[in-house]
Amino acid sequence: MRLRVEFTTEPFDLDEAPAHALVAREVVEAAELDAVDVGPFGNTVEGGADAVLTAVDALLRRTLESGATRVSLQINVLGEGER
């Protein structure tokens, strides 16, 4: 099974990336995912279920430890050949 996760961490800071946002980027870039798109207002990752769920676990734990007060995420199961 392949999954796509879209997520954001808050609070936002438009002047400088907060520690929790930097940690989120570090987590997803280090994970064994097929696709990672990190942006200023939202992030998307894709990959096999095990890799994605492992990354989401680390993402939640590490961003909350780094000062995130809210993490919003949406997980979608991708159909055959969908990307």
mmCIF file of the N, C-alpha and C atoms, coordinates in Angstrom:
data_MODEL
# 
_entry.id   MODEL 
# 
loop_
_atom_site.group_PDB 
_atom_site.id 
_atom_site.type_symbol 
_atom_site.label_atom_id 
_atom_site.label_alt_id 
_atom_site.label_comp_id 
_atom_site.label_asym_id 
_atom_site.label_entity_id 
_atom_site.label_seq_id 
_atom_site.pdbx_PDB_ins_code 
_atom_site.Cartn_x 
_atom_site.Cartn_y 
_atom_site.Cartn_z 
_atom_site.occupancy 
_atom_site.B_iso_or_equiv 
_atom_site.pdbx_formal_charge 
_atom_site.auth_seq_id 
_atom_site.auth_comp_id 
_atom_site.auth_asym_id 
_atom_site.auth_atom_id 
_atom_site.pdbx_PDB_model_num 
ATOM 1   N N  . MET A 1 1  ? 0.846  -1.181 0.000   1.00 0.00 ? 1  MET A N  1 
ATOM 2   C CA . MET A 1 1  ? 0.000  0.000  0.000   1.00 0.00 ? 1  MET A CA 1 
ATOM 3   C C  . MET A 1 1  ? 0.893  1.248  0.000   1.00 0.00 ? 1  MET A C  1 
ATOM 4   N N  . ARG A 1 2  ? 0.508  2.214  -0.824  1.00 0.00 ? 2  ARG A N  1 
ATOM 5   C CA . ARG A 1 2  ? 1.220  3.501  -0.876  1.00 0.00 ? 2  ARG A CA 1 
ATOM 6   C C  . ARG A 1 2  ? 0.359  4.568  -0.225  1.00 0.00 ? 2  ARG A C  1 
ATOM 7   N N  . LEU A 1 3  ? 1.042  5.480  0.482   1.00 0.00 ? 3  LEU A N  1 
ATOM 8   C CA . LEU A 1 3  ? 0.343  6.561  1.175   1.00 0.00 ? 3  LEU A CA 1 
ATOM 9   C C  . LEU A 1 3  ? 0.912  7.910  0.787   1.00 0.00 ? 3  LEU A C  1 
ATOM 10  N N  . ARG A 1 4  ? 0.049  8.907  0.842   1.00 0.00 ? 4  ARG A N  1 
ATOM 11  C CA . ARG A 1 4  ? 0.463  10.317 0.700   1.00 0.00 ? 4  ARG A CA 1 
ATOM 12  C C  . ARG A 1 4  ? 0.011  11.032 1.969   1.00 0.00 ? 4  ARG A C  1 
ATOM 13  N N  . VAL A 1 5  ? 0.924  11.786 2.562   1.00 0.00 ? 5  VAL A N  1 
ATOM 14  C CA . VAL A 1 5  ? 0.608  12.566 3.762   1.00 0.00 ? 5  VAL A CA 1 
ATOM 15  C C  . VAL A 1 5  ? 0.877  14.031 3.477   1.00 0.00 ? 5  VAL A C  1 
ATOM 16  N N  . GLU A 1 6  ? -0.104 14.854 3.803   1.00 0.00 ? 6  GLU A N  1 
ATOM 17  C CA . GLU A 1 6  ? 0.064  16.299 3.762   1.00 0.00 ? 6  GLU A CA 1 
ATOM 18  C C  . GLU A 1 6  ? 0.037  16.768 5.202   1.00 0.00 ? 6  GLU A C  1 
ATOM 19  N N  . PHE A 1 7  ? 0.995  17.627 5.590   1.00 0.00 ? 7  PHE A N  1 
ATOM 20  C CA . PHE A 1 7  ? 1.030  18.066 6.978   1.00 0.00 ? 7  PHE A CA 1 
ATOM 21  C C  . PHE A 1 7  ? 1.554  19.496 7.117   1.00 0.00 ? 7  PHE A C  1 
ATOM 22  N N  . THR A 1 8  ? 1.172  20.113 8.203   1.00 0.00 ? 8  THR A N  1 
ATOM 23  C CA . THR A 1 8  ? 1.706  21.411 8.613   1.00 0.00 ? 8  THR A CA 1 
ATOM 24  C C  . THR A 1 8  ? 1.963  21.361 10.111  1.00 0.00 ? 8  THR A C  1 
ATOM 25  N N  . THR A 1 9  ? 2.916  22.173 10.539  1.00 0.00 ? 9  THR A N  1 
ATOM 26  C CA . THR A 1 9  ? 3.175  22.333 11.971  1.00 0.00 ? 9  THR A CA 1 
ATOM 27  C C  . THR A 1 9  ? 2.983  23.805 12.313  1.00 0.00 ? 9  THR A C  1 
ATOM 28  N N  . GLU A 1 10 ? 2.533  24.046 13.516  1.00 0.00 ? 10 GLU A N  1 
ATOM 29  C CA . GLU A 1 10 ? 2.286  25.421 13.961  1.00 0.00 ? 10 GLU A CA 1 
ATOM 30  C C  . GLU A 1 10 ? 2.880  25.605 15.343  1.00 0.00 ? 10 GLU A C  1 
ATOM 31  N N  . PRO A 1 11 ? 3.158  26.808 15.765  1.00 0.00 ? 11 PRO A N  1 
ATOM 32  C CA . PRO A 1 11 ? 2.756  28.084 15.181  1.00 0.00 ? 11 PRO A CA 1 
ATOM 33  C C  . PRO A 1 11 ? 3.657  28.496 14.013  1.00 0.00 ? 11 PRO A C  1 
ATOM 34  N N  . PHE A 1 12 ? 3.078  29.289 13.119  1.00 0.00 ? 12 PHE A N  1 
ATOM 35  C CA . PHE A 1 12 ? 3.798  29.818 11.970  1.00 0.00 ? 12 PHE A CA 1 
ATOM 36  C C  . PHE A 1 12 ? 4.651  31.011 12.392  1.00 0.00 ? 12 PHE A C  1 
ATOM 37  N N  . ASP A 1 13 ? 5.737  31.201 11.685  1.00 0.00 ? 13 ASP A N  1 
ATOM 38  C CA . ASP A 1 13 ? 6.557  32.399 11.831  1.00 0.00 ? 13 ASP A CA 1 
ATOM 39  C C  . ASP A 1 13 ? 7.048  32.737 10.426  1.00 0.00 ? 13 ASP A C  1 
ATOM 40  N N  . LEU A 1 14 ? 6.548  33.823 9.879   1.00 0.00 ? 14 LEU A N  1 
ATOM 41  C CA . LEU A 1 14 ? 6.889  34.177 8.499   1.00 0.00 ? 14 LEU A CA 1 
ATOM 42  C C  . LEU A 1 14 ? 8.284  34.778 8.369   1.00 0.00 ? 14 LEU A C  1 
ATOM 43  N N  . ASP A 1 15 ? 8.861  35.246 9.476   1.00 0.00 ? 15 ASP A N  1 
ATOM 44  C CA . ASP A 1 15 ? 10.186 35.861 9.420   1.00 0.00 ? 15 ASP A CA 1 
ATOM 45  C C  . ASP A 1 15 ? 11.314 34.838 9.484   1.00 0.00 ? 15 ASP A C  1 
ATOM 46  N N  . GLU A 1 16 ? 11.113 33.777 10.268  1.00 0.00 ? 16 GLU A N  1 
ATOM 47  C CA . GLU A 1 16 ? 12.160 32.781 10.451  1.00 0.00 ? 16 GLU A CA 1 
ATOM 48  C C  . GLU A 1 16 ? 11.510 31.420 10.708  1.00 0.00 ? 16 GLU A C  1 
ATOM 49  N N  . ALA A 1 17 ? 12.059 30.399 10.097  1.00 0.00 ? 17 ALA A N  1 
ATOM 50  C CA . ALA A 1 17 ? 11.487 29.054 10.290  1.00 0.00 ? 17 ALA A CA 1 
ATOM 51  C C  . ALA A 1 17 ? 11.666 28.625 11.747  1.00 0.00 ? 17 ALA A C  1 
ATOM 52  N N  . PRO A 1 18 ? 10.571 28.263 12.416  1.00 0.00 ? 18 PRO A N  1 
ATOM 53  C CA . PRO A 1 18 ? 10.674 27.820 13.805  1.00 0.00 ? 18 PRO A CA 1 
ATOM 54  C C  . PRO A 1 18 ? 11.355 26.455 13.904  1.00 0.00 ? 18 PRO A C  1 
ATOM 55  N N  . ALA A 1 19 ? 11.858 26.153 15.088  1.00 0.00 ? 19 ALA A N  1 
ATOM 56  C CA . ALA A 1 19 ? 12.583 24.892 15.309  1.00 0.00 ? 19 ALA A CA 1 
ATOM 57  C C  . ALA A 1 19 ? 11.755 23.684 14.894  1.00 0.00 ? 19 ALA A C  1 
ATOM 58  N N  . HIS A 1 20 ? 10.462 23.680 15.208  1.00 0.00 ? 20 HIS A N  1 
ATOM 59  C CA . HIS A 1 20 ? 9.639  22.514 14.869  1.00 0.00 ? 20 HIS A CA 1 
ATOM 60  C C  . HIS A 1 20 ? 9.518  22.323 13.365  1.00 0.00 ? 20 HIS A C  1 
ATOM 61  N N  . ALA A 1 21 ? 9.527  23.396 12.596  1.00 0.00 ? 21 ALA A N  1 
ATOM 62  C CA . ALA A 1 21 ? 9.465  23.278 11.133  1.00 0.00 ? 21 ALA A CA 1 
ATOM 63  C C  . ALA A 1 21 ? 10.773 22.716 10.578  1.00 0.00 ? 21 ALA A C  1 
ATOM 64  N N  . LEU A 1 22 ? 11.885 23.133 11.151  1.00 0.00 ? 22 LEU A N  1 
ATOM 65  C CA . LEU A 1 22 ? 13.183 22.610 10.722  1.00 0.00 ? 22 LEU A CA 1 
ATOM 66  C C  . LEU A 1 22 ? 13.307 21.126 11.055  1.00 0.00 ? 22 LEU A C  1 
ATOM 67  N N  . VAL A 1 23 ? 12.805 20.745 12.223  1.00 0.00 ? 23 VAL A N  1 
ATOM 68  C CA . VAL A 1 23 ? 12.820 19.343 12.625  1.00 0.00 ? 23 VAL A CA 1 
ATOM 69  C C  . VAL A 1 23 ? 11.940 18.512 11.691  1.00 0.00 ? 23 VAL A C  1 
ATOM 70  N N  . ALA A 1 24 ? 10.766 19.027 11.339  1.00 0.00 ? 24 ALA A N  1 
ATOM 71  C CA . ALA A 1 24 ? 9.876  18.315 10.422  1.00 0.00 ? 24 ALA A CA 1 
ATOM 72  C C  . ALA A 1 24 ? 10.576 18.051 9.095   1.00 0.00 ? 24 ALA A C  1 
ATOM 73  N N  . ARG A 1 25 ? 11.251 19.048 8.586   1.00 0.00 ? 25 ARG A N  1 
ATOM 74  C CA . ARG A 1 25 ? 11.979 18.888 7.318   1.00 0.00 ? 25 ARG A CA 1 
ATOM 75  C C  . ARG A 1 25 ? 13.075 17.831 7.464   1.00 0.00 ? 25 ARG A C  1 
ATOM 76  N N  . GLU A 1 26 ? 13.805 17.895 8.560   1.00 0.00 ? 26 GLU A N  1 
ATOM 77  C CA . GLU A 1 26 ? 14.874 16.934 8.821   1.00 0.00 ? 26 GLU A CA 1 
ATOM 78  C C  . GLU A 1 26 ? 14.331 15.498 8.862   1.00 0.00 ? 26 GLU A C  1 
ATOM 79  N N  . VAL A 1 27 ? 13.219 15.311 9.545   1.00 0.00 ? 27 VAL A N  1 
ATOM 80  C CA . VAL A 1 27 ? 12.619 13.977 9.681   1.00 0.00 ? 27 VAL A CA 1 
ATOM 81  C C  . VAL A 1 27 ? 12.222 13.414 8.324   1.00 0.00 ? 27 VAL A C  1 
ATOM 82  N N  . VAL A 1 28 ? 11.500 14.179 7.530   1.00 0.00 ? 28 VAL A N  1 
ATOM 83  C CA . VAL A 1 28 ? 10.999 13.624 6.260   1.00 0.00 ? 28 VAL A CA 1 
ATOM 84  C C  . VAL A 1 28 ? 12.111 13.470 5.225   1.00 0.00 ? 28 VAL A C  1 
ATOM 85  N N  . GLU A 1 29 ? 13.098 14.342 5.267   1.00 0.00 ? 29 GLU A N  1 
ATOM 86  C CA . GLU A 1 29 ? 14.196 14.202 4.311   1.00 0.00 ? 29 GLU A CA 1 
ATOM 87  C C  . GLU A 1 29 ? 15.090 13.012 4.646   1.00 0.00 ? 29 GLU A C  1 
ATOM 88  N N  . ALA A 1 30 ? 15.152 12.629 5.908   1.00 0.00 ? 30 ALA A N  1 
ATOM 89  C CA . ALA A 1 30 ? 15.970 11.478 6.320   1.00 0.00 ? 30 ALA A CA 1 
ATOM 90  C C  . ALA A 1 30 ? 15.236 10.153 6.157   1.00 0.00 ? 30 ALA A C  1 
ATOM 91  N N  . ALA A 1 31 ? 13.921 10.201 6.039   1.00 0.00 ? 31 ALA A N  1 
ATOM 92  C CA . ALA A 1 31 ? 13.121 8.977  5.929   1.00 0.00 ? 31 ALA A CA 1 
ATOM 93  C C  . ALA A 1 31 ? 13.274 8.363  4.542   1.00 0.00 ? 31 ALA A C  1 
ATOM 94  N N  . GLU A 1 32 ? 12.986 7.079  4.443   1.00 0.00 ? 32 GLU A N  1 
ATOM 95  C CA . GLU A 1 32 ? 13.084 6.368  3.168   1.00 0.00 ? 32 GLU A CA 1 
ATOM 96  C C  . GLU A 1 32 ? 11.760 6.487  2.415   1.00 0.00 ? 32 GLU A C  1 
ATOM 97  N N  . LEU A 1 33 ? 11.491 7.694  1.938   1.00 0.00 ? 33 LEU A N  1 
ATOM 98  C CA . LEU A 1 33 ? 10.245 7.995  1.239   1.00 0.00 ? 33 LEU A CA 1 
ATOM 99  C C  . LEU A 1 33 ? 10.516 8.149  -0.250  1.00 0.00 ? 33 LEU A C  1 
ATOM 100 N N  . ASP A 1 34 ? 9.466  7.979  -1.064  1.00 0.00 ? 34 ASP A N  1 
ATOM 101 C CA . ASP A 1 34 ? 9.608  8.091  -2.507  1.00 0.00 ? 34 ASP A CA 1 
ATOM 102 C C  . ASP A 1 34 ? 9.560  9.531  -2.996  1.00 0.00 ? 34 ASP A C  1 
ATOM 103 N N  . ALA A 1 35 ? 8.822  10.388 -2.280  1.00 0.00 ? 35 ALA A N  1 
ATOM 104 C CA . ALA A 1 35 ? 8.687  11.786 -2.680  1.00 0.00 ? 35 ALA A CA 1 
ATOM 105 C C  . ALA A 1 35 ? 8.519  12.654 -1.434  1.00 0.00 ? 35 ALA A C  1 
ATOM 106 N N  . VAL A 1 36 ? 9.213  13.788 -1.438  1.00 0.00 ? 36 VAL A N  1 
ATOM 107 C CA . VAL A 1 36 ? 9.127  14.747 -0.341  1.00 0.00 ? 36 VAL A CA 1 
ATOM 108 C C  . VAL A 1 36 ? 9.037  16.136 -0.959  1.00 0.00 ? 36 VAL A C  1 
ATOM 109 N N  . ASP A 1 37 ? 8.009  16.886 -0.585  1.00 0.00 ? 37 ASP A N  1 
ATOM 110 C CA . ASP A 1 37 ? 7.854  18.267 -1.038  1.00 0.00 ? 37 ASP A CA 1 
ATOM 111 C C  . ASP A 1 37 ? 7.621  19.123 0.200   1.00 0.00 ? 37 ASP A C  1 
ATOM 112 N N  . VAL A 1 38 ? 8.626  19.928 0.548   1.00 0.00 ? 38 VAL A N  1 
ATOM 113 C CA . VAL A 1 38 ? 8.551  20.769 1.743   1.00 0.00 ? 38 VAL A CA 1 
ATOM 114 C C  . VAL A 1 38 ? 8.354  22.207 1.293   1.00 0.00 ? 38 VAL A C  1 
ATOM 115 N N  . GLY A 1 39 ? 7.303  22.855 1.803   1.00 0.00 ? 39 GLY A N  1 
ATOM 116 C CA . GLY A 1 39 ? 7.018  24.233 1.443   1.00 0.00 ? 39 GLY A CA 1 
ATOM 117 C C  . GLY A 1 39 ? 6.743  25.078 2.664   1.00 0.00 ? 39 GLY A C  1 
ATOM 118 N N  . PRO A 1 40 ? 6.594  26.378 2.490   1.00 0.00 ? 40 PRO A N  1 
ATOM 119 C CA . PRO A 1 40 ? 6.404  27.272 3.636   1.00 0.00 ? 40 PRO A CA 1 
ATOM 120 C C  . PRO A 1 40 ? 5.056  27.113 4.337   1.00 0.00 ? 40 PRO A C  1 
ATOM 121 N N  . PHE A 1 41 ? 4.037  26.631 3.631   1.00 0.00 ? 41 PHE A N  1 
ATOM 122 C CA . PHE A 1 41 ? 2.703  26.533 4.241   1.00 0.00 ? 41 PHE A CA 1 
ATOM 123 C C  . PHE A 1 41 ? 2.144  25.118 4.252   1.00 0.00 ? 41 PHE A C  1 
ATOM 124 N N  . GLY A 1 42 ? 2.891  24.168 3.735   1.00 0.00 ? 42 GLY A N  1 
ATOM 125 C CA . GLY A 1 42 ? 2.434  22.795 3.731   1.00 0.00 ? 42 GLY A CA 1 
ATOM 126 C C  . GLY A 1 42 ? 3.493  21.883 3.165   1.00 0.00 ? 42 GLY A C  1 
ATOM 127 N N  . ASN A 1 43 ? 3.402  20.627 3.524   1.00 0.00 ? 43 ASN A N  1 
ATOM 128 C CA . ASN A 1 43 ? 4.399  19.649 3.137   1.00 0.00 ? 43 ASN A CA 1 
ATOM 129 C C  . ASN A 1 43 ? 3.689  18.377 2.699   1.00 0.00 ? 43 ASN A C  1 
ATOM 130 N N  . THR A 1 44 ? 4.284  17.672 1.743   1.00 0.00 ? 44 THR A N  1 
ATOM 131 C CA . THR A 1 44 ? 3.704  16.434 1.245   1.00 0.00 ? 44 THR A CA 1 
ATOM 132 C C  . THR A 1 44 ? 4.806  15.390 1.140   1.00 0.00 ? 44 THR A C  1 
ATOM 133 N N  . VAL A 1 45 ? 4.480  14.173 1.579   1.00 0.00 ? 45 VAL A N  1 
ATOM 134 C CA . VAL A 1 45 ? 5.401  13.051 1.426   1.00 0.00 ? 45 VAL A CA 1 
ATOM 135 C C  . VAL A 1 45 ? 4.616  11.858 0.898   1.00 0.00 ? 45 VAL A C  1 
ATOM 136 N N  . GLU A 1 46 ? 5.316  10.978 0.177   1.00 0.00 ? 46 GLU A N  1 
ATOM 137 C CA . GLU A 1 46 ? 4.701  9.766  -0.363  1.00 0.00 ? 46 GLU A CA 1 
ATOM 138 C C  . GLU A 1 46 ? 5.657  8.607  -0.211  1.00 0.00 ? 46 GLU A C  1 
ATOM 139 N N  . GLY A 1 47 ? 5.075  7.428  -0.073  1.00 0.00 ? 47 GLY A N  1 
ATOM 140 C CA . GLY A 1 47 ? 5.898  6.225  -0.016  1.00 0.00 ? 47 GLY A CA 1 
ATOM 141 C C  . GLY A 1 47 ? 5.089  5.034  0.419   1.00 0.00 ? 47 GLY A C  1 
ATOM 142 N N  . GLY A 1 48 ? 5.792  3.936  0.636   1.00 0.00 ? 48 GLY A N  1 
ATOM 143 C CA . GLY A 1 48 ? 5.157  2.737  1.140   1.00 0.00 ? 48 GLY A CA 1 
ATOM 144 C C  . GLY A 1 48 ? 4.623  2.974  2.540   1.00 0.00 ? 48 GLY A C  1 
ATOM 145 N N  . ALA A 1 49 ? 3.590  2.229  2.903   1.00 0.00 ? 49 ALA A N  1 
ATOM 146 C CA . ALA A 1 49 ? 2.905  2.441  4.180   1.00 0.00 ? 49 ALA A CA 1 
ATOM 147 C C  . ALA A 1 49 ? 3.859  2.375  5.373   1.00 0.00 ? 49 ALA A C  1 
ATOM 148 N N  . ASP A 1 50 ? 4.716  1.373  5.420   1.00 0.00 ? 50 ASP A N  1 
ATOM 149 C CA . ASP A 1 50 ? 5.611  1.247  6.572   1.00 0.00 ? 50 ASP A CA 1 
ATOM 150 C C  . ASP A 1 50 ? 6.530  2.457  6.707   1.00 0.00 ? 50 ASP A C  1 
ATOM 151 N N  . ALA A 1 51 ? 7.120  2.888  5.614   1.00 0.00 ? 51 ALA A N  1 
ATOM 152 C CA . ALA A 1 51 ? 8.032  4.031  5.651   1.00 0.00 ? 51 ALA A CA 1 
ATOM 153 C C  . ALA A 1 51 ? 7.299  5.313  6.027   1.00 0.00 ? 51 ALA A C  1 
ATOM 154 N N  . VAL A 1 52 ? 6.119  5.512  5.460   1.00 0.00 ? 52 VAL A N  1 
ATOM 155 C CA . VAL A 1 52 ? 5.349  6.725  5.743   1.00 0.00 ? 52 VAL A CA 1 
ATOM 156 C C  . VAL A 1 52 ? 4.900  6.747  7.199   1.00 0.00 ? 52 VAL A C  1 
ATOM 157 N N  . LEU A 1 53 ? 4.365  5.635  7.688   1.00 0.00 ? 53 LEU A N  1 
ATOM 158 C CA . LEU A 1 53 ? 3.880  5.609  9.071   1.00 0.00 ? 53 LEU A CA 1 
ATOM 159 C C  . LEU A 1 53 ? 5.019  5.750  10.079  1.00 0.00 ? 53 LEU A C  1 
ATOM 160 N N  . THR A 1 54 ? 6.168  5.190  9.771   1.00 0.00 ? 54 THR A N  1 
ATOM 161 C CA . THR A 1 54 ? 7.340  5.376  10.633  1.00 0.00 ? 54 THR A CA 1 
ATOM 162 C C  . THR A 1 54 ? 7.751  6.839  10.647  1.00 0.00 ? 54 THR A C  1 
ATOM 163 N N  . ALA A 1 55 ? 7.747  7.469  9.482   1.00 0.00 ? 55 ALA A N  1 
ATOM 164 C CA . ALA A 1 55 ? 8.105  8.889  9.401   1.00 0.00 ? 55 ALA A CA 1 
ATOM 165 C C  . ALA A 1 55 ? 7.091  9.763  10.137  1.00 0.00 ? 55 ALA A C  1 
ATOM 166 N N  . VAL A 1 56 ? 5.804  9.441  10.025  1.00 0.00 ? 56 VAL A N  1 
ATOM 167 C CA . VAL A 1 56 ? 4.765  10.221 10.716  1.00 0.00 ? 56 VAL A CA 1 
ATOM 168 C C  . VAL A 1 56 ? 4.936  10.107 12.228  1.00 0.00 ? 56 VAL A C  1 
ATOM 169 N N  . ASP A 1 57 ? 5.233  8.925  12.721  1.00 0.00 ? 57 ASP A N  1 
ATOM 170 C CA . ASP A 1 57 ? 5.473  8.746  14.153  1.00 0.00 ? 57 ASP A CA 1 
ATOM 171 C C  . ASP A 1 57 ? 6.629  9.642  14.613  1.00 0.00 ? 57 ASP A C  1 
ATOM 172 N N  . ALA A 1 58 ? 7.737  9.595  13.896  1.00 0.00 ? 58 ALA A N  1 
ATOM 173 C CA . ALA A 1 58 ? 8.894  10.423 14.252  1.00 0.00 ? 58 ALA A CA 1 
ATOM 174 C C  . ALA A 1 58 ? 8.569  11.906 14.113  1.00 0.00 ? 58 ALA A C  1 
ATOM 175 N N  . LEU A 1 59 ? 7.846  12.241 13.061  1.00 0.00 ? 59 LEU A N  1 
ATOM 176 C CA . LEU A 1 59 ? 7.455  13.632 12.827  1.00 0.00 ? 59 LEU A CA 1 
ATOM 177 C C  . LEU A 1 59 ? 6.640  14.179 14.000  1.00 0.00 ? 59 LEU A C  1 
ATOM 178 N N  . LEU A 1 60 ? 5.632  13.441 14.426  1.00 0.00 ? 60 LEU A N  1 
ATOM 179 C CA . LEU A 1 60 ? 4.786  13.895 15.537  1.00 0.00 ? 60 LEU A CA 1 
ATOM 180 C C  . LEU A 1 60 ? 5.591  14.035 16.820  1.00 0.00 ? 60 LEU A C  1 
ATOM 181 N N  . ARG A 1 61 ? 6.350  13.027 17.143  1.00 0.00 ? 61 ARG A N  1 
ATOM 182 C CA . ARG A 1 61 ? 7.120  13.059 18.391  1.00 0.00 ? 61 ARG A CA 1 
ATOM 183 C C  . ARG A 1 61 ? 8.140  14.197 18.411  1.00 0.00 ? 61 ARG A C  1 
ATOM 184 N N  . ARG A 1 62 ? 8.890  14.311 17.334  1.00 0.00 ? 62 ARG A N  1 
ATOM 185 C CA . ARG A 1 62 ? 9.993  15.288 17.321  1.00 0.00 ? 62 ARG A CA 1 
ATOM 186 C C  . ARG A 1 62 ? 9.512  16.731 17.172  1.00 0.00 ? 62 ARG A C  1 
ATOM 187 N N  . THR A 1 63 ? 8.460  16.970 16.372  1.00 0.00 ? 63 THR A N  1 
ATOM 188 C CA . THR A 1 63 ? 7.993  18.351 16.235  1.00 0.00 ? 63 THR A CA 1 
ATOM 189 C C  . THR A 1 63 ? 7.326  18.834 17.517  1.00 0.00 ? 63 THR A C  1 
ATOM 190 N N  . LEU A 1 64 ? 6.577  17.968 18.180  1.00 0.00 ? 64 LEU A N  1 
ATOM 191 C CA . LEU A 1 64 ? 5.967  18.368 19.458  1.00 0.00 ? 64 LEU A CA 1 
ATOM 192 C C  . LEU A 1 64 ? 7.036  18.645 20.505  1.00 0.00 ? 64 LEU A C  1 
ATOM 193 N N  . GLU A 1 65 ? 8.081  17.825 20.525  1.00 0.00 ? 65 GLU A N  1 
ATOM 194 C CA . GLU A 1 65 ? 9.199  18.057 21.446  1.00 0.00 ? 65 GLU A CA 1 
ATOM 195 C C  . GLU A 1 65 ? 9.935  19.358 21.125  1.00 0.00 ? 65 GLU A C  1 
ATOM 196 N N  . SER A 1 66 ? 9.853  19.799 19.876  1.00 0.00 ? 66 SER A N  1 
ATOM 197 C CA . SER A 1 66 ? 10.568 21.003 19.431  1.00 0.00 ? 66 SER A CA 1 
ATOM 198 C C  . SER A 1 66 ? 9.713  22.261 19.459  1.00 0.00 ? 66 SER A C  1 
ATOM 199 N N  . GLY A 1 67 ? 8.534  22.183 20.079  1.00 0.00 ? 67 GLY A N  1 
ATOM 200 C CA . GLY A 1 67 ? 7.741  23.392 20.257  1.00 0.00 ? 67 GLY A CA 1 
ATOM 201 C C  . GLY A 1 67 ? 6.493  23.535 19.422  1.00 0.00 ? 67 GLY A C  1 
ATOM 202 N N  . ALA A 1 68 ? 6.186  22.570 18.578  1.00 0.00 ? 68 ALA A N  1 
ATOM 203 C CA . ALA A 1 68 ? 4.930  22.662 17.821  1.00 0.00 ? 68 ALA A CA 1 
ATOM 204 C C  . ALA A 1 68 ? 3.755  22.589 18.793  1.00 0.00 ? 68 ALA A C  1 
ATOM 205 N N  . THR A 1 69 ? 2.777  23.458 18.573  1.00 0.00 ? 69 THR A N  1 
ATOM 206 C CA . THR A 1 69 ? 1.574  23.436 19.398  1.00 0.00 ? 69 THR A CA 1 
ATOM 207 C C  . THR A 1 69 ? 0.402  22.795 18.659  1.00 0.00 ? 69 THR A C  1 
ATOM 208 N N  . ARG A 1 70 ? 0.606  22.571 17.363  1.00 0.00 ? 70 ARG A N  1 
ATOM 209 C CA . ARG A 1 70 ? -0.417 21.906 16.556  1.00 0.00 ? 70 ARG A CA 1 
ATOM 210 C C  . ARG A 1 70 ? 0.264  21.274 15.348  1.00 0.00 ? 70 ARG A C  1 
ATOM 211 N N  . VAL A 1 71 ? -0.144 20.054 15.051  1.00 0.00 ? 71 VAL A N  1 
ATOM 212 C CA . VAL A 1 71 ? 0.302  19.380 13.832  1.00 0.00 ? 71 VAL A CA 1 
ATOM 213 C C  . VAL A 1 71 ? -0.962 18.895 13.137  1.00 0.00 ? 71 VAL A C  1 
ATOM 214 N N  . SER A 1 72 ? -1.168 19.372 11.929  1.00 0.00 ? 72 SER A N  1 
ATOM 215 C CA . SER A 1 72 ? -2.324 18.962 11.138  1.00 0.00 ? 72 SER A CA 1 
ATOM 216 C C  . SER A 1 72 ? -1.827 18.045 10.043  1.00 0.00 ? 72 SER A C  1 
ATOM 217 N N  . LEU A 1 73 ? -2.519 16.907 9.877   1.00 0.00 ? 73 LEU A N  1 
ATOM 218 C CA . LEU A 1 73 ? -2.105 16.016 8.797   1.00 0.00 ? 73 LEU A CA 1 
ATOM 219 C C  . LEU A 1 73 ? -3.293 15.297 8.194   1.00 0.00 ? 73 LEU A C  1 
ATOM 220 N N  . GLN A 1 74 ? -3.091 14.947 6.955   1.00 0.00 ? 74 GLN A N  1 
ATOM 221 C CA . GLN A 1 74 ? -4.095 14.202 6.198   1.00 0.00 ? 74 GLN A CA 1 
ATOM 222 C C  . GLN A 1 74 ? -3.363 13.056 5.507   1.00 0.00 ? 74 GLN A C  1 
ATOM 223 N N  . ILE A 1 75 ? -3.904 11.856 5.651   1.00 0.00 ? 75 ILE A N  1 
ATOM 224 C CA . ILE A 1 75 ? -3.299 10.678 5.034   1.00 0.00 ? 75 ILE A CA 1 
ATOM 225 C C  . ILE A 1 75 ? -4.256 10.127 3.983   1.00 0.00 ? 75 ILE A C  1 
ATOM 226 N N  . ASN A 1 76 ? -3.723 9.908  2.784   1.00 0.00 ? 76 ASN A N  1 
ATOM 227 C CA . ASN A 1 76 ? -4.514 9.328  1.689   1.00 0.00 ? 76 ASN A CA 1 
ATOM 228 C C  . ASN A 1 76 ? -3.859 8.047  1.216   1.00 0.00 ? 76 ASN A C  1 
ATOM 229 N N  . VAL A 1 77 ? -4.679 7.030  0.956   1.00 0.00 ? 77 VAL A N  1 
ATOM 230 C CA . VAL A 1 77 ? -4.209 5.804  0.330   1.00 0.00 ? 77 VAL A CA 1 
ATOM 231 C C  . VAL A 1 77 ? -4.207 6.063  -1.174  1.00 0.00 ? 77 VAL A C  1 
ATOM 232 N N  . LEU A 1 78 ? -3.074 5.797  -1.807  1.00 0.00 ? 78 LEU A N  1 
ATOM 233 C CA . LEU A 1 78 ? -2.956 6.024  -3.239  1.00 0.00 ? 78 LEU A CA 1 
ATOM 234 C C  . LEU A 1 78 ? -3.377 4.787  -3.995  1.00 0.00 ? 78 LEU A C  1 
ATOM 235 N N  . GLY A 1 79 ? -4.093 5.018  -5.086  1.00 0.00 ? 79 GLY A N  1 
ATOM 236 C CA . GLY A 1 79 ? -4.508 3.917  -5.941  1.00 0.00 ? 79 GLY A CA 1 
ATOM 237 C C  . GLY A 1 79 ? -3.354 3.419  -6.791  1.00 0.00 ? 79 GLY A C  1 
ATOM 238 N N  . GLU A 1 80 ? -3.553 2.313  -7.444  1.00 0.00 ? 80 GLU A N  1 
ATOM 239 C CA . GLU A 1 80 ? -2.550 1.722  -8.317  1.00 0.00 ? 80 GLU A CA 1 
ATOM 240 C C  . GLU A 1 80 ? -2.095 2.729  -9.373  1.00 0.00 ? 80 GLU A C  1 
ATOM 241 N N  . GLY A 1 81 ? -0.808 2.993  -9.432  1.00 0.00 ? 81 GLY A N  1 
ATOM 242 C CA . GLY A 1 81 ? -0.256 3.909  -10.422 1.00 0.00 ? 81 GLY A CA 1 
ATOM 243 C C  . GLY A 1 81 ? -0.462 5.376  -10.112 1.00 0.00 ? 81 GLY A C  1 
ATOM 244 N N  . GLU A 1 82 ? -1.141 5.709  -9.035  1.00 0.00 ? 82 GLU A N  1 
ATOM 245 C CA . GLU A 1 82 ? -1.397 7.121  -8.687  1.00 0.00 ? 82 GLU A CA 1 
ATOM 246 C C  . GLU A 1 82 ? -0.171 7.723  -8.035  1.00 0.00 ? 82 GLU A C  1 
ATOM 247 N N  . ARG A 1 83 ? 0.073  8.958  -8.383  1.00 0.00 ? 83 ARG A N  1 
ATOM 248 C CA . ARG A 1 83 ? 1.214  9.665  -7.795  1.00 0.00 ? 83 ARG A CA 1 
ATOM 249 C C  . ARG A 1 83 ? 0.914  11.106 -7.672  1.00 0.00 ? 83 ARG A C  1 
# 
